[in-house]
Amino acid sequence: MIDETAPTLPVGESSSALHRAFGPLLEARRKGRPHIIGQLGLSLDGRIATESGESRYINGTEALHHLHRIRALVDAVIVGAGTVEADDPQLTVRHCDGRDPARVVIDPNGRIGRGAKIWSASGARRIVLGGAADLPDGVEKIAVPKGPLTAKRIIGHLADQGLHRVLVEGGADTLGRFLAEGAVDSLHLLYGRVIIGSGKAGLTLPPLASLDDAPRPHTDTHVFDDGDFLVACRFNT
Ligand SMILES: NC(=O)c1ccc[n+]([C@@H]2O[C@H](COP(=O)([O-])OP(=O)(O)OC[C@H]3O[C@@H](n4cnc5c(N)ncnc54)[C@H](OP(=O)(O)O)[C@@H]3O)[C@@H](O)[C@H]2O)c1
């Protein structure tokens, strides 16, 4: 089960929280168990993008490398159609060793056209739930109804494809739906040293009847060398 192409983590005493943060995902890989990990790059005031949708880059280099390490450790990375429209991401592993995960887009209304970078052939699988009629050769389409999909259903579709360790990379809407359903095992919140003050909130969940009902995950905090910091939350492990 050990993947020789997986990235190595930084060493040293100060990185022990970082190693703990990766623990549940590494354990799941070792034991062949499913694991859903979410990530968000946030400003100090909890925004993931400006009002106009700009999110590059809230974080510095270290957090970006961290994100690429997570990508290298999962079978698949999921984004919603909104993120592909706003960022046109590649979702490849470029800042560390390791292989590219399968790229998965949730696009029940077929919003993403054939020119998006996410469809470019790099050897990794490209999968769309829904999807436009005209997409490049090699993009695998999973037929879904046009309405909302439950996280359970999305996870089930990917498990059918042999994809069990999954990074939900964003955006807020996509990750929020997974969290609201209790479908996230770990959540890595990467805080950049910037205050945006308006724009897209990182997490929006259904209103709570009482503060007692708020999730209080176990957390590990790591400060990167460039001053950005990670709050790694564990929910189900
Ligand atoms: N800072 C970060 O870490 C980070 C990461 C990613 C994105 N972003 C930013 O976040 C913004 C985009 O986020 P967003 O929340 O607007 O959009 P999003 O989560 O990327 O995409 C949302 C859309 O994807 C489809 N979708 C997702 N989950 C679904 C489900 N369970 N069932 C059915 N459809 C589903 C829906 O498409 P339809 O509307 O067609 O139904 C939904 O409106 C951009 O500005 C981007 O730059 C920031």
Ligand as a Chemical Component Dictionary entry (heavy atoms), coordinates in Angstrom:
data_LIG
# 
_chem_comp.id                   LIG 
_chem_comp.type                 NON-POLYMER 
_chem_comp.pdbx_formal_charge   0 
_chem_comp.three_letter_code    LIG 
# 
loop_
_chem_comp_atom.comp_id 
_chem_comp_atom.atom_id 
_chem_comp_atom.alt_atom_id 
_chem_comp_atom.type_symbol 
_chem_comp_atom.charge 
_chem_comp_atom.model_Cartn_x 
_chem_comp_atom.model_Cartn_y 
_chem_comp_atom.model_Cartn_z 
_chem_comp_atom.pdbx_ordinal 
LIG N1  N1  N 0  -8.936  29.635 -1.220  1  
LIG C1  C1  C 0  -9.204  28.394 -1.547  2  
LIG O1  O1  O 0  -8.704  27.442 -0.952  3  
LIG C2  C2  C 0  -10.154 28.136 -2.678  4  
LIG C3  C3  C 0  -10.319 26.826 -3.146  5  
LIG C4  C4  C 0  -11.216 26.614 -4.183  6  
LIG C5  C5  C 0  -11.934 27.676 -4.695  7  
LIG N2  N2  N 1  -11.740 28.925 -4.218  8  
LIG C6  C6  C 0  -12.533 30.054 -4.714  9  
LIG O2  O2  O 0  -13.881 29.752 -4.443  10 
LIG C7  C7  C 0  -14.719 30.301 -5.467  11 
LIG C8  C8  C 0  -15.580 29.182 -6.038  12 
LIG O3  O3  O 0  -16.272 28.556 -4.985  13 
LIG P1  P1  P 0  -17.829 28.353 -5.001  14 
LIG O4  O4  O 0  -18.256 27.975 -3.633  15 
LIG O5  O5  O -1 -18.441 29.562 -5.628  16 
LIG O6  O6  O 0  -18.034 27.196 -6.051  17 
LIG P2  P2  P 0  -17.628 25.652 -6.055  18 
LIG O7  O7  O 0  -17.823 25.041 -4.723  19 
LIG O8  O8  O 0  -16.310 25.498 -6.696  20 
LIG O9  O9  O 0  -18.689 25.085 -7.107  21 
LIG C9  C9  C 0  -20.044 25.071 -6.752  22 
LIG C10 C10 C 0  -20.855 24.479 -7.875  23 
LIG O10 O10 O 0  -20.442 23.146 -8.175  24 
LIG C11 C11 C 0  -21.584 22.318 -8.346  25 
LIG N3  N3  N 0  -21.671 21.434 -7.164  26 
LIG C12 C12 C 0  -20.777 21.321 -6.165  27 
LIG N4  N4  N 0  -21.168 20.390 -5.279  28 
LIG C13 C13 C 0  -22.339 19.910 -5.728  29 
LIG C14 C14 C 0  -23.240 18.925 -5.249  30 
LIG N5  N5  N 0  -23.015 18.253 -4.116  31 
LIG N6  N6  N 0  -24.365 18.698 -5.954  32 
LIG C15 C15 C 0  -24.610 19.373 -7.104  33 
LIG N7  N7  N 0  -23.803 20.322 -7.607  34 
LIG C16 C16 C 0  -22.673 20.574 -6.927  35 
LIG C17 C17 C 0  -22.765 23.256 -8.415  36 
LIG O11 O11 O 0  -22.851 23.653 -9.767  37 
LIG P3  P3  P 0  -24.211 24.323 -10.369 38 
LIG O12 O12 O 0  -24.247 25.703 -9.824  39 
LIG O13 O13 O 0  -24.022 24.290 -11.834 40 
LIG O14 O14 O 0  -25.352 23.500 -9.891  41 
LIG C18 C18 C 0  -22.312 24.387 -7.497  42 
LIG O15 O15 O 0  -22.951 25.605 -7.683  43 
LIG C19 C19 C 0  -13.790 30.918 -6.485  44 
LIG O16 O16 O 0  -13.715 32.289 -6.251  45 
LIG C20 C20 C 0  -12.452 30.259 -6.201  46 
LIG O17 O17 O 0  -11.384 31.121 -6.543  47 
LIG C21 C21 C 0  -10.873 29.181 -3.208  48 
# 
loop_
_chem_comp_bond.comp_id 
_chem_comp_bond.atom_id_1 
_chem_comp_bond.atom_id_2 
_chem_comp_bond.value_order 
_chem_comp_bond.pdbx_ordinal 
LIG N1  C1  SING 1  
LIG C1  O1  DOUB 2  
LIG C1  C2  SING 3  
LIG C2  C3  SING 4  
LIG C2  C21 DOUB 5  
LIG C3  C4  DOUB 6  
LIG C4  C5  SING 7  
LIG C5  N2  DOUB 8  
LIG N2  C6  SING 9  
LIG N2  C21 SING 10 
LIG C6  O2  SING 11 
LIG C6  C20 SING 12 
LIG O2  C7  SING 13 
LIG C7  C8  SING 14 
LIG C7  C19 SING 15 
LIG C8  O3  SING 16 
LIG O3  P1  SING 17 
LIG P1  O4  DOUB 18 
LIG P1  O5  SING 19 
LIG P1  O6  SING 20 
LIG O6  P2  SING 21 
LIG P2  O7  DOUB 22 
LIG P2  O8  SING 23 
LIG P2  O9  SING 24 
LIG O9  C9  SING 25 
LIG C9  C10 SING 26 
LIG C10 O10 SING 27 
LIG C10 C18 SING 28 
LIG O10 C11 SING 29 
LIG C11 N3  SING 30 
LIG C11 C17 SING 31 
LIG N3  C12 SING 32 
LIG N3  C16 SING 33 
LIG C12 N4  DOUB 34 
LIG N4  C13 SING 35 
LIG C13 C14 SING 36 
LIG C13 C16 DOUB 37 
LIG C14 N5  SING 38 
LIG C14 N6  DOUB 39 
LIG N6  C15 SING 40 
LIG C15 N7  DOUB 41 
LIG N7  C16 SING 42 
LIG C17 O11 SING 43 
LIG C17 C18 SING 44 
LIG O11 P3  SING 45 
LIG P3  O12 DOUB 46 
LIG P3  O13 SING 47 
LIG P3  O14 SING 48 
LIG C18 O15 SING 49 
LIG C19 O16 SING 50 
LIG C19 C20 SING 51 
LIG C20 O17 SING 52 
# 
